[in-house]
Amino acid sequence: MPTVLVLGEKNCVDFLRIFPFRCAPVIVLAARFTFTFTQFFGLQLRCSATLVSMLYSLVRGYTLLVLYFMSQSLSFVLYYWTAFISTYPPRSRRSIVGAAV
């Protein structure tokens, strides 16, 4: 949070309203991006609540998407592993499971 104030942003109250305290790195990242944008292009930009909420939604949606595909791939691997194990007779099944572990 102090980094947002150090960068000289005027309207950072919107950040505090949208984000909980645990999202402080995202707030700092957005504030730093705004600061460098104003520094290089000479524009009077403010902390846009819409931009920050879009950034938060994008990060959250991407994280949920990655977790979804990880769970799908894990269930896919477990399904085919159990199908592979079930094709072998019980005596040789122990050696396959032991080799995998």
Secondary structure in CASP SS format (residue, H / E / C, confidence):
PFRMAT SS
TARGET T0000
AUTHOR 0000-0000-0000
METHOD secondary structure of the structure
MODEL  1
M C 1.00
P H 1.00
T H 1.00
V H 1.00
L H 1.00
V H 1.00
L C 1.00
G C 1.00
E C 1.00
K C 1.00
N C 1.00
C C 1.00
V H 1.00
D H 1.00
F H 1.00
L H 1.00
R H 1.00
I H 1.00
F C 1.00
P C 1.00
F H 1.00
R H 1.00
C H 1.00
A H 1.00
P H 1.00
V H 1.00
I H 1.00
V H 1.00
L H 1.00
A H 1.00
A H 1.00
R H 1.00
F H 1.00
T H 1.00
F H 1.00
T H 1.00
F H 1.00
T H 1.00
Q H 1.00
F H 1.00
F H 1.00
G C 1.00
L C 1.00
Q C 1.00
L C 1.00
R C 1.00
C C 1.00
S C 1.00
A H 1.00
T H 1.00
L H 1.00
V H 1.00
S H 1.00
M H 1.00
L H 1.00
Y H 1.00
S H 1.00
L H 1.00
V H 1.00
R H 1.00
G H 1.00
Y H 1.00
T H 1.00
L H 1.00
L H 1.00
V H 1.00
L H 1.00
Y H 1.00
F H 1.00
M H 1.00
S H 1.00
Q H 1.00
S H 1.00
L H 1.00
S H 1.00
F H 1.00
V H 1.00
L H 1.00
Y H 1.00
Y H 1.00
W H 1.00
T H 1.00
A H 1.00
F H 1.00
I H 1.00
S H 1.00
T C 1.00
Y C 1.00
P C 1.00
P H 1.00
R H 1.00
S H 1.00
R H 1.00
R H 1.00
S H 1.00
I H 1.00
V H 1.00
G H 1.00
A H 1.00
A H 1.00
V C 1.00
END
